[in-house]
Amino acid sequence: MSIYTTMLLLAGAGVLVAGLFYTWAFGKGQKRAHGNLDSQIPGAVQEHAYIRNPIFLTYIIVLSIALLFVVYFAVTTGTGY
């Protein structure tokens, strides 16, 4: 890989990790809020709060697709590490 591609990959990974930590912290902060401003959360979502969270699902799906791209390009170009 070129230096530009490596830098772009590291910058994207940094944004992804920072977004994940921000999302996690924001979710924890919402649990600590004591106001009743929102409606009742359905029971299925309460039992599986992380699995039913679309933001975490997006992270998992995007990481899986990115990993598949990396593996595909590594296999097709024939240049290993």
GUDREN-772047 format. One line per field, with one value per atom (N, C-alpha, C): atom name; x, y, z. Coordinates in steps of 0.001 Angstrom, whole numbers, plus 524288, in hexadecimal, padded with zeros to 5 digits. Example, Ala and Ser with C-alpha at 12.3 -4.5 7.8 and 13.67 -1.06 7.14 Angstrom:
2
site <- [N,CA,C,N,CA,C] $
c1 <- [83386,8300C,83390,83232,83566,83264] $
c2 <- [7E9C6,7EE6C,7F31C,7F736,7FBDC,8001E] $
c3 <- [81E78,81E78,81E78,81BA8,81BE4,81EBE] $
END
This chain:
81
site <- [N,CA,C,N,CA,C,N,CA,C,N,CA,C,N,CA,C,N,CA,C,N,CA,C,N,CA,C,N,CA,C,N,CA,C,N,CA,C,N,CA,C,N,CA,C,N,CA,C,N,CA,C,N,CA,C,N,CA,C,N,CA,C,N,CA,C,N,CA,C,N,CA,C,N,CA,C,N,CA,C,N,CA,C,N,CA,C,N,CA,C,N,CA,C,N,CA,C,N,CA,C,N,CA,C,N,CA,C,N,CA,C,N,CA,C,N,CA,C,N,CA,C,N,CA,C,N,CA,C,N,CA,C,N,CA,C,N,CA,C,N,CA,C,N,CA,C,N,CA,C,N,CA,C,N,CA,C,N,CA,C,N,CA,C,N,CA,C,N,CA,C,N,CA,C,N,CA,C,N,CA,C,N,CA,C,N,CA,C,N,CA,C,N,CA,C,N,CA,C,N,CA,C,N,CA,C,N,CA,C,N,CA,C,N,CA,C,N,CA,C,N,CA,C,N,CA,C,N,CA,C,N,CA,C,N,CA,C,N,CA,C,N,CA,C,N,CA,C,N,CA,C,N,CA,C,N,CA,C,N,CA,C,N,CA,C,N,CA,C,N,CA,C,N,CA,C,N,CA,C,N,CA,C] $
c1 <- [80341,80000,80373,80166,80442,803A0,806D0,8069B,80175,7FF73,7FA75,7F605,7F5ED,7F1D5,7F23A,7F6EE,7F7B0,7F5E2,7F73D,7F596,7EFA5,7ED46,7E79C,7E4FF,7E732,7E520,7E588,7E9ED,7EA96,7E6F4,7E63F,7E2B1,7DD14,7DB84,7D63B,7D568,7D95A,7D8F3,7D8A9,7DB9A,7DB6A,7D60E,7D3C0,7CE7E,7CA96,7CB28,7C797,7C807,7CCCC,7CD92,7CB9E,7CCCA,7CAF0,7C4FB,7C297,7BCE0,7BA8C,7BD1D,7BB3D,7BB74,7BFDD,7C04A,7BC76,7BBB4,7B7FC,7B272,7B114,7ABE7,7AB1D,7AF1A,7AEC7,7AE1A,7B123,7B0BF,7AB7D,7A993,7A47F,7A027,7A078,79C9A,79CB6,7A161,7A1D3,79F9B,7A076,79E64,79875,7962F,79078,78E20,790F7,78F00,78EC9,7926F,792B9,78ED4,78C67,788A7,783D9,781ED,77D95,7786D,77844,7736B,76FF5,76AE9,76732,76554,768F6,76790,765F8,7679E,7667C,76241,76045,75C5C,75EFD,75BD5,75DCA,76098,7650F,76801,765A4,764C6,7628C,765F4,76383,7663B,76A7E,7698F,76D83,77271,771CC,77650,7791D,77636,778A0,77BEC,77A18,77CF4,781E5,781C7,7863A,787AA,7895D,78A50,78EAA,792CA,7972C,7962E,7938F,7927E,78E89,78AD0,786BA,7883C,78CE4,78E93,7908E,78E18,78FB2,79523,796FF,79C3F,7A054,79FB8,7A361,7A305,79E4C,79DB4,7A073,7A02A,7A2D7,7A8B1,7AAE1,7B078,7B1FE,7AF01,7B041,7AFF8,7ABF5,7AB52,7AFA3,7B0DA,7B4E9,7BA3C,7BB72,7C06C,7C0CA,7BC7C,7BC78,7BD5D,7BABF,7BB66,7C0F4,7C312,7C86F,7CC4F,7CB7C,7CEF0,7CE9A,7C9E6,7C94E,7CC1E,7CBDD,7CEAA,7D48B,7D688,7DC1D,7DDDC,7DAF7,7DC54,7DBEE,7D7E9,7D73E,7DBC9,7DD2A,7E165,7E6A7,7E764,7EC44,7ECC2,7E864,7E878,7E907,7E652,7E65F,7EB73,7EDF8,7F2DA,7F76C,7F6F3,7FB08,7FFA4,7FF4C,80393,80210,804A9,8039A,806DA,80678,8095D,80EA6] $
c2 <- [7FB69,80000,804DE,808D4,80DC2,8107E,81452,81743,81A42,81C11,81EE3,81B45,8168D,812D4,81156,8109A,80F42,813AF,81877,81CF6,81D7E,81CB3,81D0A,818BC,81410,80FC0,810DA,812E4,81424,8188F,81C7A,820BE,81EC1,81B7E,8194A,815DB,812B2,80F66,812B8,8170B,81A8A,81D01,81EAD,820F7,81CD9,8181E,813E9,812AB,81240,81112,81591,81A5C,81EDC,81F16,81E03,81DF0,819AD,8151E,810D3,81248,81486,81619,81A74,81E1F,8225A,82030,81CA4,81A3C,81731,8144B,81132,814CC,818F1,81C92,81F58,820BC,82350,81FAD,81AC0,816EC,8162A,81604,81582,81A5B,81EF0,823C3,823F0,821B9,82198,81E21,819FC,8169E,8198C,81D31,82015,82492,825FC,82A4C,828B1,82C50,82B08,82D76,82FDD,83245,82E60,82F3D,82BEE,82EC0,83046,83346,82FD5,82AF8,82775,82392,820F5,81CF3,817F8,81435,80F43,80C32,809E7,806B6,80143,7FEF9,7F9B4,7F5B6,7F1A2,7EDAF,7EADB,7E9B3,7E6ED,7EA2D,7EF3E,7F2B5,7F339,7F349,7F3A6,7EED8,7EA49,7E575,7E513,7E72F,7E6D9,7EC54,7EF8A,7F511,7F5C5,7F29F,7F356,7F0B5,7EC54,7E98A,7EC86,7EEF5,7F1CF,7F772,7F922,7FE80,7FF06,80243,8029E,804E3,807F5,80A29,805E0,8028C,7FE43,7FA64,7F973,7F607,7F852,7FD68,7FFF4,7FF42,7FFFA,7FF21,7F98C,7F5CB,7F052,7EF33,7F119,7F019,7F2B9,7F79D,7FA6F,7F7EB,7F66E,7F3D4,7EE9F,7EBB8,7E6C4,7E790,7EB68,7EC7F,7EE50,7F1AF,7F388,7EF0A,7EB8D,7E709,7E384,7E2C6,7DFA4,7E21C,7E743,7E9F5,7E936,7E9BF,7E92C,7E3A5,7DFCE,7DA5B,7D953,7DB3E,7DA6B,7DCC0,7E199,7E417,7E18F,7DFB8,7DD0F,7D7E9,7D527,7D01A,7D0E8,7D4B7,7D55E,7D7C4,7DB08,7DD58,7D9A8,7D5ED,7D219,7D414,7D8C0,7DAC9,7DA38,7D6D8,7D615,7D9BF,7D913,7DC6E,7DA36] $
c3 <- [80000,80000,80000,7FDB2,7FDAB,802EE,803D2,808BE,80931,804C0,804C5,8067C,8046C,805D2,80B94,80D75,812F0,8167F,81526,8184A,81848,813BE,8134F,8167F,8165F,8196B,81F41,820FC,82687,8283B,824EC,8263D,8269E,822FA,82324,827E7,82938,82DD9,832C8,832EA,8376C,83821,833D1,83412,835E3,833EE,8356C,83B3E,83D3D,842C3,8462C,8449B,847A6,847B4,8434C,8430D,84665,84682,849BF,84F82,85144,856BF,85817,8548C,85583,855FC,8527E,852A3,857A8,8593D,85E07,862C4,862FD,8675E,8676D,862D7,86281,8645B,862DC,8649A,86A76,86CBC,8726B,8751E,872D4,8750D,874EF,870EE,8708D,874C6,87650,87A7D,87FAB,8806F,8855C,885AD,88151,88154,88479,88798,88B10,8895A,884DB,88315,8803F,8805D,87D99,878B6,87572,870D4,86C3D,86C40,867EA,86960,86564,8665B,8684D,869CA,86BD0,86787,868C9,86516,8650E,86069,86028,8630F,86518,86831,86533,86024,85D06,85C6D,85BFA,85B73,860AF,864F4,86A1C,86B45,86997,86A9D,86750,86286,85EED,85D0D,860A6,85F66,85B6C,85BA9,8581A,852DD,852E1,84DFB,84AAE,84D0B,84A32,848EE,84A78,84987,843EB,840AF,83B2E,83A6A,83E0E,83D7F,83E1D,84207,842B3,83E28,83C47,837B9,832FA,8324D,82DEE,82E60,8330D,833CC,8325D,8341D,83309,82D35,82AA1,82502,821DF,82317,8202D,82106,825CB,826CC,823EE,823B6,820E8,81B10,818CF,81339,81216,81574,814A8,8150B,818BF,81947,8147D,81275,80DB4,80915,8088C,8045C,804E4,809A5,80A7C,80926,80AF1,809C9,803F4,80170,7FBD1,7F8B7,7F9E3,7F701,7F837,7FCFC,7FE53,7FB5F,7FABF,7F80B,7F228,7EFE8,7EA45,7E837,7EB57,7E971,7EA33,7EDB5,7EE7D,7F19C,7F39C,7F6D5,7FC84,7FF2C,804BD,80804,80D01,8108E,81184] $
END
